[in-house]
Amino acid sequence: MILERIEIKLDEILAIHDALPTWIPLTNQYAEECGYKTIDGLRKWCYNNLNPSMFQKKGKNWFIHISVIHKVKRKAV
């Protein structure tokens, strides 16, 4: 009984985890949260400090991989 409930909960957690995006777009709102006035400042920082495989342009937008979000330098606002 208890093991079945644990398995159900783990399945729910895995489903939520799988639904999360792996690439986050650089937006004006995210740039402002990091302390930058525009996307360009944040993009330049990412370009100079992150591995190119974790920072990519897809179409006309720049994206950052979720695994390096913690490395993004946040300016004091």
LINTA-V486014 format. One line per field, one symbol per residue. burial: + if it has 24 or more other ideal C-beta (glycine too) atoms within 12 Angstrom, else -. A space follows every 10 residues. Layout:
# LINTA-V486014
burial->???
This chain:
# LINTA-V486014
burial->---------- ---------- ---+++---+ +--+-+--+- -++-++---+ ----+----- -++++---+- -+-----
